[in-house]
């Protein structure tokens, strides 16, 4: 089996990803985004669904995608009819990590002075409950993005990992803290220091994932859970989420 480093670098090299995402389209409610798809789901249209949509890049998290994600989160946060949000990707990848080609030319000084990645954690400030529906790879920044959500549902073939050490760096979007809190020091340390991935089944056993479903039903199951959450008092749900996180 090829190493994870080969997987990350080889796939992206073959895809010949652009050095940077193209400019963002102007945002408007209900508008078509470049890198994500949004819609309302559920019988009462009370669930906001966000689907990462860079399939050729395995949903690599470029700056444009993160900006659009933040815009969509803000829209659903302000929508009084939406009580919960589901974040998902594709069948092959939730998100296979940050866009390495976009990041590789940045120096430490550039990253520090520009507060690089500072806008990645807006998801953690959303008051409404967010469910991650993870199929395929959730690696690096993709794993960190899933862990920023309140609940993680996984498809049977999902894989989680923090492979940054194989590229000569460390998880930069809170992965070291969130992974440790979710699975404990020993497993988190092993994953961060080796770059090894864990399966959906191992992730559930470790406490990172709450439920596992077949790939084809995962998103619908997440929407059903979100509907159940959205049927409760929105203010009480926000208070409950804040209390658990505190």
Buried (B, 14 or more C-beta within 10 A) or exposed (E): EEEBBEBBBEBBEEBEBEEBBEEBEEEEEEEEBBBBEBEBBBEEEBBBBBBBBBEEBBBBBBBBBBBBBBBBBBBBBEBEEBBBBBBBBBBBBBBBBBBBBBBEEEEEEEBEEEEBBEEBBBBBEBEBBBBBBBBBBBBBBBBBBBBBBBBBBBBBBBBBBBBBBBBEEEBBBBBBEBBBEBBEEEBBBEBBEBBBBBBBEBBBEBEBBBBBBEBEEBBEBBBBBBBEBBBEEBEEBBEBBEEEEE
